[in-house]
């Protein structure tokens, strides 16, 4: 996120705010900014007396303000970081008085995760005027693959579109979890390397051949043999391949195919933009749309809904999820 980079760049240039309020559903950037401040704003010898870590569940606004108003010892500033500040949500508006006139020799950082301030209330307005107010919004699933590519590019690595999609489907949209896996890959590969499906399979444990991405592609191409092989693998490894995830991803896939059918402009660029997919995958959607006319897509979406209900135990007692997926494949591909 460019706003997070700008905050870090300003600090590096010496433009430091006395108050940072970091909030939002995505904790990744909140942690990155607060960690950067903790590691870089004070010299190591200054941290003992001038850097304090507090936790929302163990403190209150009055105690935080009291600490923030004291002067640093043998340093130009002190740093106070309030972690899990969302635990103070019921009393957070009491910060207004301090936010109106923050102590110039203190850098006070609030890590207010998984929620945001009410923008209609006074504190939000005061922070916007007198502090750095940063909101970290959670990415949509279709944005995460691009985030992976940009993150690796900034570190002098590249990644194939398929490899990026494998990570998203296996790890979800948790940027912190994804970044941990990227760091592991960077430790074992030199700069300039392209991260491939083979590297991911060997080092993270995601199969490059038996995963939801390959299942979707096989179904789209009406490759019955490959689709059934993948589903059989899922049936043998249910913990690593939960049915609910497979059904959800297939539903999204066929919803996109339906959307494709309704596009008046079917140029590659417009399809990528409207379906929110990487241009690399547009050809797969065009081929799948030829194999699945609008009427068949509607039928498949109905079958997916039916399988989802059965997977939750309605009308399918004592049938394993693996068997339900096999039954689903037969109905979709026949």
N, C-alpha and C positions, 0 to 999 in steps of 0.2 A: 504494500500500500504506500502510495507516494507521500501521503501526509505523515506517516510514521517515519519515513526516510528524512523528510524535511525537519521533523523535530530533532532527530539525531544529528543531522547536518548542522543545524543551528547551534546545538550544544557544542559540537566540535569546533565551531567558529567562535565560541565564547559567548553566544547569546543564550543566557540561561534565565528561565523564568523562576520567580520565587514560589510558584504553585503550579503543579501539573495534576489535572484530574483526568485519569485514563479510565474509560468506561466502555461497556459494550459486550455483545454476546460472544465475540471471538477473543479468547484470552491470549492468543499467540502474540499479537503486537503489544498488548498491555505488558506482558512479561518481558518482551524484547526491549521496550523502552525503559521500563523500570530497572531491568538488569544492567542496561547500558549506563544509566545514571549512577547506580550503585557501584559499578566497577570503575567509572572514569571521572566522576566529578571531583572526588577528593584524592589526594595522594595517600598511599598506604599508611604512612605515619600519622595522617590526620584522622583516619577513620575511627580509631579507638575511642576518641572523645567526641567526635562530631558526626558520626553516622549512626542512626537509630532505626531499627526495624520494629514496627509495631503491627499487631494483628487486630482486625476489626472486632473479632469476638472477645478479645481480652482487654479492650480499652473503650474510651468514649470520646466524644468531640472535645469536651473540656480538657481532658488530659492531653490530647493531641495538640490543641491550641497552646496549652501551657508550655509544652516542650518546644513548639515552633517559635514561641516568643523569646526564648532564651538566646543568649549570644553564643557564637562559636568560641571554642577555646584554642588559641594559637593557630587559627586558620581564618580564611576570609569568609567562609560560609560553613553551615552545617547542613546535613542531608537527613531528612526523615521520610521513610517510606512506609506507608500504611498498606499492608497486604490484606487481601480478603475484606476490603473496605465495604463491600456490599452488605456485610453483617451489621453495618451502621445505618442501613437504609431508613429506619424509622426515625432517626434523629439527625440525618445528614443535613437538613435545612439549617440546623444550628451553626453550620460552618459559614453562613452568610456574613456574619460580623467580621470574621478573620479574612474572608475572601475579599471583602471591600478594601482592606488595607493590609495585605500580607507582609510579613517581616522580610525586608530586603536581603538580610544575611542568612536566611533559611531557604532551602529548596525543599518544599513539602510535596510529596508525591502520593496520590491516592490511586490504588489499584482496585477499581470498582467493577468487578467482573460479572458477566452473564446478565447484566441489566444496564439500563441507562437512566439518567435523571429525567424527571418530568420537565420538559422544556418550557412549560407554562409557569413554573415556579421561579421564585426570585434567585435561588442559588445558581441555577443554570445560566440565567442572564448575567449575573455578577461574574461568574467564572469565565464566560465568553468575553467579557470586557477586561478582566484583570489577571487572567491566568491562561494557561494552555489547556483547552478543553478538547480532548480527543475521544472520538467514538470509533470503536473497532467493531465493524459490522461483519457478521458471519457470511462467508462466501456461499453462493449457491453451488450445487454439485457440478454444474456445467462450467463453472469458472475455475475450479480447482486445478484441472490439468494445465491450463494456461499459467496459473500461479506457480506450479511446479517447474514449468519450462523457464519462466522468467527468473525464478529463484536460482535455478542451476546455472542459467546464463550469467547471472551476476557473480557466480563463483567460478566461472570459466569452465563449465561443463555443459553438455547438451543431453537431451533425452529424446528418444523416439516417441511419436504420438501414442503408439500402442503401449509402450512401457509406462508412460504417464497415466494412461487410462487404467492400466492394471493396478497401479498404486491407489488411484481414486476408488476403484471398485473394491479393493481389499481393505483399505484403511479408512474409507469414508472421507468426511470433510474436516476432520480434526487436524488443523495445520501443525500443531505441536507434534502430534504423532507422526505425521508425514515428514516433518523436518528431522525428527530423530532418525528415521530410516534413511533419509537422504544423507545425513551426516555419516552414518555407517558405511554407505556406499562410497562416499568421498574418502574415507579412511583407507579403503583398499584399492582405489583407482586413482591414477595420476590426473592432474589437471589437464583439460583438453579432451578428456574421454567422453564418449557418448554412452549414456546409460541405456542399456538394451534390455529386452525381455529376458534374455539369457542371464544377464547379470542379476536381475531381480530374482529370478527363479533360484539361482545358485546361492544368493546371500540373504534373501528375505523369506524365501520359502513359498512364494506365490508361483503356482504352476503356470508356465507360459502357454500351455496347450489346453489345460483343463480349468477354465475360469469362466465367469459370467460374460466377459467380453467376447471370448471365443464362442460361447454358446449362442449369444445374440447373433454373431456373424454367421454361424452355421445355420441357424434358423432362417435368417434373412436370405441366405443363398439356397435355402431348401436342401441343405446337405444333411439328409436324414442320418446317414451312418455316423458322421462326426457329432451331430447333436446328441444322438443316443449314447455314444461313447462318453461324452462329457457328463451327461445326466447319470450314467452308470457310475462314473467316478464320484460324482456328488453323493450318490446314494451310499457309497462305501466310505465316504468321509463327511458325514452330515454336520459335524461340529465346525469344520472349516468352511462349509458351504451351506449355510442355513437356507431353507426353502423360502422364508419370508423375504430374504434379500434378493434371491433369484426372481421371485414373482414381481417384486417391486421394480427391479431393473428391466424386466421384460415388459412390464406395463408402460414404463417410461419410453421404451424403445418403440413399441407399437403406437403409442400416442404420437410420437414424432413422425412415424410413417403416415399416420392419418393426417397430421398437420401438413406433411409434404404433399399429399394428394390435393389438399385445398389451396396450395400456393399457385397464384396466377403466373408468377415469375419463378421459373425453376432453374435459373442460372446458378452455377456453382456458388458464387459469392453470396447470392441472396438466400440459397438453401442453408449455407453455413450460418448466416446471420440469423435467420428466422428459427432454425432448429437449435441454435446455440451449440453447435458442434465444431470441432476443428475441421478446416477445409479438407484435410487428409482423409476424413471418413465420409465425405459427401458421396463418393462413388458407391460405397456400401449401401447407403440409404436409397440411392436411385435404383440400384439393383433389387433391393428388398421391396421397393414400391412396385416394381414390375412383377415380382413374384406374389405380392399380396395386394390385390385390388381393394378398393375401399370397403366393399361388402365383406371380404374375408378378414380385413383388419378389425372390423366391428365384431365379427364372430370370435376372433382370437381374444380381444379385450374381454368379451363375455366369458370365455373359457378361463382366462386368468382370474377373473373375479370369482368364478365358481371354485377354482383350485385353492384360492386364498381362503375362502370360507371353509372348505374341506380341511385345509391345513390347520384351521383353528378348532377342528373337532366337530364341525356341524355337518351331519349327514355322511360322515366317513369314519366310523369308529374302527379302531384297531388297524388302520391303514397307515403305513409308514410314509414319511414325507418323500422318501426316495421313490416309492411306488406311485405316489401322487404325481411326482414330476415325470416319471416315465409315461404314465397315462396321459398327462398333459401334452407331452411331445408327440405321441401318436395322434392325438386329436388335432394339434396344430399343423402337423406336417402331412397328414393324409388329406 
